[in-house]
């Protein structure tokens, strides 16, 4: 080798050494979180004219840097950013520049906070549905047909980010299934596992070929379907022996009790050690949660928080001890809470951080109660509904034995125009095959903008799945929702989660109560410094809600 060649080799070696190994990265990432249902959202039945339409099509708000700042200040060290690409690629596989730029913006939000970021190819894989058919499948035929397109996609991503430092990692694919949409293990194990390993090798080859920091960037490859089965783990091959590869599995268990949770977690960690870590690469659990997936779909955070917190505490402690990284799936801060930003599951976030670091001292966990948010809802269809609590996925149900009612604070009296609709127990099927529910319709209080309303357990049954503010008029109507609180039987209150149901649009404005809004005593008439409501009408005795005084927002409690 000539002198110049030797110098170049030495320069490359020194440069490569500046990147930590995958094992070191897992340790340094700490506790991770998924920015889910955002850049990974997709709908094959629609054509996007803006990146924001794509990003928000599953109900999440446009991501802002303040959200990532909040996660950093709460003690999280890494963010997995799932991205779906197929709707932003032309027939030749070239990615739309606007979409690539938006992905880059979000990655910059993450690494700009000093957080690790895992960027992936997400719902280009997965189970097919009526509106979506994944183009990446774990089969030999699919790999042969899409190898070039897949490698071209990764070359574009890698070129865009090749100068980023070790805080950015790439993940090859998400939950890749075979052509039969088989979960856990492929129907044809020989063909399916071979295809997974071929896609993993193509990914590594494509990224490394772009040079720059991508020569030693830490890369993530997943088991078949993200499965945590021993067979799926054992089938994974290490595509290169450089110390810059890590494996990923997913885990959505359904525990029965604390002792059962301990057994499930012990078995998982043992299986990971035996079948993946033994191959010479570290492992991350890229998705996990307090809820199980189909066919169980039980949310332990809601059903039995004591068991959920025990499991999460034990899971974090045991994975840390084994050198396994973890990324919570999507909850903690969800939907409108990301806009504030605030945690809607602050106690769970604290549980994860305390389990890893031993304390939450010095970290911050803002909750919705620290903000005053005004939602402006415009109804565009008769019987349109705005969610005050819950969602179409029934992910936040509660028992009528625990809650007695709801209080809704609007900008004015809407009695006779709006009503509360409560969805109780499932009660068969509708003609279209959807679930039918027991329902309670509650009129708003006449003559007041604040309505405190009681649930009727005899009508609803034992469970409430969702609560909406429903319009009665057929004409367009706009209202402002200042607050929505569930009232427990002991008198304590729980914040709702306002979001679009159907037949309406929603905008919101939020600000911290303690800094941006001063308080008005609603029992004291205002004689000086005129007070106006949000419709610009002067008032001499404010009720609960937001008002304007001397050009500043104030809140009456």
N, C-alpha and C positions, 0 to 999 in steps of 0.2 A: 504494500500500500504506500502511495506517495505521501509526501509531507502534508500537502493540502487536504488529501483524503483523511489522513489521521487527525488533522486539526478539526475537520468537519465532524468526524465521528466523536471526538472528545467534546466538541461544543454541543452536539445533540445529547450526549450522555449526561453532561452537566445540566442541560435544560430539562431533560426528563426527570432528573433527580429532584427538581424543584416541585414536582407534583407529588403529593402524598399518595400512598398506596390506597387501594380500596378498603383494606382493613382499617387503616388510620382514618379514612373518611367516615366510615360507619361510626367509629368512636367519637369523632369530632362533630358529627351532625346532631347528636343528642336526640331530642324528641322531635318527630316530624309530623306534618299535617298535609292533607290533600286539599288543593283548591278545586274541589270537585264540582261537576255539573256547570262548568263555566266555559273555558275554551274547549272542553271535550264535548259540549252539547252539540247536537246535530239533529237534523230532520230532513230525510231524503225527499220528502214531499214538497219542500220549499226551496226557493232560490233566494239567496241573500243579496241585498244591494248595499249592505254596510256591515262592517265587522261587529258593530254593537248588536245588530239583529241576530247574528249568529251566536254571539257570546251570551245573550240573554234569553235564548229561545226555550230554555228549560227553567225559567223563572228566577235565575240568580241575577243580581245587579251587575253592571259593568264594574270590573275590579279597579280599585283605586289604591295608590301606594300607601294610604293611611291604614288599610287593612293589614298589610304586611308589616308595617311598623308596630301595630298592635300585637301581632303574633310574636315579633321579636321581643317586645317589652314584657310579654307573658312568659318568656323562657323557652320558646320553641326555637330550634336551631336549623331546621330544614323544611322546605316546602316542595311537595311533588306537584308539578303543574301538568295535568293531563291535557292533551291536545288532540282533537280529531281533525284530520286533514282532507278527507276525500272530497268534501264539498267545496274546497278551496283549491282544487287541482284541475288543470285543463286536461284535454284528452291525451296529451303527451306526458302528463304527470308533473307539469310545472306548477309550483305553488303560487297562488295569487300574492303579489307583492304586498298588498294592503294587509292581508292576513299574517304574512310572515312578520311584517312590521309590528302588528299588534301583539303577536306572540313575543317578539323581542321586547316590547314595552313592559309586558308583565314579568318576563324574566329579569329585566332590569330593576323592576320594583323589588323583586326578591333579593337578588345579589347586592342591590344597593343598600340593603339593610344588614349586609354581612352574613346573610343566611345562605345555606346550601340550597341548590335548586336542582330538581330532577325533571327533565323535559322528556316527554315521550310521544309515541304514536299510540293513540288510545282506541277510540271506537271505530277505527278502520278495521279492527278485529271485533269479535264478539258474536253473540247470538243474533240470528236474523229475525226480523219482524216484518209487519205489513209495510212499514215505511222505511225499512233499512235492510240492506244486504251487505255484509262485510266483504271486502275484497281480499283480505288476507286470511287464508285458511291453513290449518295445519294438515296439509296433504301434499303428496308428491306432485300431483298434477297442478295444484294451485301454485306451488313454489316455482315450478318450471314456467308457468304462464306469467307470474308476477315478479320474478326475481329481479329483472332489470328495472322495473318501475319502482319497486321497493328500495333498491339500492340508490336509484336516482333521487327519491324522496329524501333519504338520509344524507346524501351528498349535499343537497340544497340546505338542509338544516345545519349540517356540520360546517359548511362554508360560512354560513351566516354567523355562527358562534365560535369559530375556531380560535379566536384570540381571547376568549374568556378564560379565566383562571380556573383553579381546581374546585371552586365553589359550584361550578356547573357540571352536572353529570347528564348523560343521555341514557334513555331507557328504550330498548329495541321495539317492543310492542307490548300491549296490555294483556288481555285475556284471550289468547288466540285459540279458537276451537276448530274442530275438523268440519268437513262438509255436512255432517249430520247434526251439527250444533250440540255435540256431546260434551257435557261438563265433567270435570274431575280427571277422567282418563279417556283417551281417544277410543273410538269404536275399533279401529284397526291400529293397534298399539305400535306395530312395526312401522307402518307408514306415517302415523301421526307424530311419533316421537322423532323420527328421522327428519320430518319436515320442520319441526320446532328447532332442532339443532342446526339445520341448514339455514333457516331464517336468522338465527343467532349469529352464525358465522358470516353471513352476508352483511349483516348490520355492522359487525366489528370491522370487516374488510372495507366497507364503504366509508365509515367514519375515519379510520386510520389513513385511508388514501388521500384525505384532504389536507393532511399535514398540519403544521402549526402545533398548537397545544393539543389538537386531537390525536396526535401520535401517542400521548400518554394520559389522555383524559380517562377518568374512571367511567366505565360503562356497565349498564345493568341489563341482564337477560332474565326472562321469566320462564317458569315452568309452563307446561301445557295448561292452558286456561287459568294460570296463576294458582294452580292446584297445590294444596299442602299434603297430598297423599304421598305415601312413601314411594309408590311406583313412579309417580310423576317426577318427584325429586331425583330418584335414582337414575331416571332416563336422561337427565340433563348432562350435557357434556361441557367441559370448559373449552371455549373456542380459542383461547390463547393463554399461555402461562407467563404473564407479564406482571402479575400482582395488581392489575388495574381493571379487573372484572369482579362484579358482585352478582350474586343470584337474588331473585325476588320471588316470594310467594305471597298469597293473600289468605286471610283468615277471618271468617265470619261465623264463629261457633254459636251454638245455643246451649248455654249452661242451664243446669237444673237447680243448682245450689252452690254454695261456696266450696264445698268439698269436691263437687263435680267439676267446677271451674278449675280448681287446682289440678285435678287429674288430667283434664283436657289440655291445659297449658303445659304441664310437665311432659305429656306425650308429644305435643307439638315441638317443643324445644329439643327433646331427645331425637325426634325424627329428623329435624333440620340438621343437627350435629352429625348424625349417622350418614345421611344421604346427600348433603350438600357441602357443609363446612369441611367435611372429610376430603373433598375434592381439591381443597387448597384455596378456596375463595370465600369471602364473607357473605352474609345473607341479610337482606332487609325484608320485613313484612310490610310490603308497600301499601296494603290496605287492611284495616281491621276496624272493628267498631263494637259498640255495646249491643248491637242488634244482629240477629241471625238472618240469613238469606232464605229464599224459597227452598223448601215448602214451609218453613217455620215462621219466618218474618216476625219474630217476637222482639220487641224493643225493651231490653232490660233496664235501660235508663228510665223508662216510664213505668214498667211493670214492677220491678224490684230494684231500686237504686242501690240498696245495700249490697246486694249480690253483684251488681254491675261494678260498683266502685272497688269491691274486694278483688274481683277478677282483673280489672284494669291495673290496680296497684300491683298485684302479683305478676301479671303479664309483663309490665314494664321492668320490674325488678329482675325477673328471671331472664328476659331477653337481653337486658344490659349485661348481666353476669355472663351470659354466653357470647357476648360480642355481636348480637343481632340488632339491627336497626329497626325502628318502627315508625309508621306514618298513619295517623288516624284518618279515617275516611270522612271527610266533608263536614261532619257535624261541628260542634263547638261554637262556631259562628256561621249562621246559615241564613240565606234569604236576605230580608231587609236589614238584619242585624249587621251584615257585612258593610252596609252603606254607612252606618253610624260613625265608626265601626264599634261593635260591642260583641260580647259573648252571650249567646242565648243558653249555653251550657257551661257557665263559668266554673261551677263546682267540679265538673268533669275535667275541664282543662287543668284546674289546680291539682286534681288527683293525679293526672299523668305527670305533671312537672314535679310534684312533691315525691312521687315514687322514684323518679330518675335522680333528682338532685338532693332529696332528703328534706327539702324546705321550699316554700314559695316566697321566702323573704326577698324583698327587692323587686319582685315582679308585680305587674299590674294586670287586673282582670276587669275592665269596664263592663258593666251590664246595661241593659236597656233602661233601667231605672235612673241611670246617670244622664239620660238624654230626654229631651222633649221632642217628639216627632209629630208633625202634623201631616196627615195623609189627605190628599185631595183626590176624591174618586168621582169620575164622570161615568154615569151609566148610559149605555148606548143601546140597550135592549130591555124590553119589559121583562121583569122577574130576574134581571141580572143580579149577580151576587158577588160581594166582596168578602173574602175570608177575614174574620176577626180572630179566629183560632183554628188550627188544624190545616189540613191540605187534602188534596184528592187521594193521596197515598195512605191516608189513615195512620200517619207515623207518630201522631201525638194524641192518641185517645186518652180519656180519663173516665173515672168511675163517678156516677151520680151520687154515690155514697160519700164521696170526698168533696164535692163542689155543690154549692147551692144556687149560684146565679152568675150574672155578668153585669158589669156597669159600662155603659157606652157614653162618651162625651163627644157631642157633635158641635158644630159651630152655631147651630140654631135649632129650633123646634121642627122636626121632620115627621111628627106624628101624622099618620094617615098617608104618608108618602113612602116611608121606609119601615121595615119591620125586621126583627131578629128571627132567623131560621136556624133551628138546632137539629142536627142529624144524630139520632140515637142509634139503638141496636140495629143490626142488619135484619131485614124482614123479607127475605126472599129475593126475587129477581124482577127487574123491569122487563118490558117487552123486547128491548134491545139487548138483553143479556147482562146488563150492568146491575150492580148491587142495589137493592131497594132498602131504604132505611125507615125506621120509625121517626116521625118528624114532629117538632113542636114549633108553632108560629107564635111569636110574642110581639104585640104592638108596642111601639115606643110610648113613653110617658107624654101625655098631652100638656102643652104649655111650658115645656122645659127642654133645654138642649142636653140635659143629662138624664139618662134612664137607667135605673137599677132594677133588674128584672130577674125573676126566679125561674129555675128549671123545674119541670114537672117529671119526676122520676117515674111516675105511673105511666106517663105517655111515652117517655124516651127509653125506658128499660134501664139496665145497669150501666151502659156505656154510652159516652158521647164521643163521636168521631170528629165533628167539625161544627163550627158556628159561623154563620154568615150574616151580613147586613144586606138585605134584599130589597130591591126597589119595587114598588107597587104600581107606579105610573108607567104608561107606555111611552111617554115623552121623555126627552133628555133631561137629566137631573144631575146637578153637581153638589156634593157635600164635602165637608171637611171633618175628618175624624181626628179629634185631639187626643183621645185615649180610649183604650179598651182593656178592661181588667176582669179576669175570672175571680170570683169570690169563693173561697173555700169555706167549709162548714165552721171552721174555727175563727173566721173573720179575716184571715190573712188573704192577700191578693197575689195573683199571678198575671204577668203581662201577656196580652195576646200576641199574635204574630200576623199583622195585617198584610195581605197579599191579594193578587187578582184571583178571583174565582172564574167567572165568565161574564160576558156581556158588560164589561166595564174596563176602564183604564185607570191607572193610579200613578200619581206623582207624590213625592214626599220631600219634606224639608226638616232637618234635624239639627240640634245644637245642644251642647252640654248644658245642663241645668245650672250647675254651680258657677259657671264662668260667664256664659253669654246671656243668661236670663235672670232678671231680678224677680222677686216674689211680691205679689200683691195680696193683701189680706181681703178675701172676698166678702167678709162681713162688714167691712168699713167703706161707706160711701166715699167717692172721690170728689172733692170740691175744687182742688187745684190740679194743674197739670192734666189736662183732659186725657181720658183713656178711650181707645177705640178698639172694637173687635176686628177680626181679620176681614170683615166685609166693609170696613171703613166707617161703621156706625158708632157714634159716640155713646158711651154707657156711663152711668153714674154709680152703678153697683155691680162690679164684675162678678160673674159666677166662675166656676172652675173652667180653666182653659187658657189660651194664649191671647194676649192683647198687645196693643202698641201704645206706648206712652213716651212722648218726647223723641219719637223716631226710633225707640228701642223696643225690642221684644221683652215682654214680661209675662210671667205665668201666675195665674191665680189658682191656689190649691184648696 
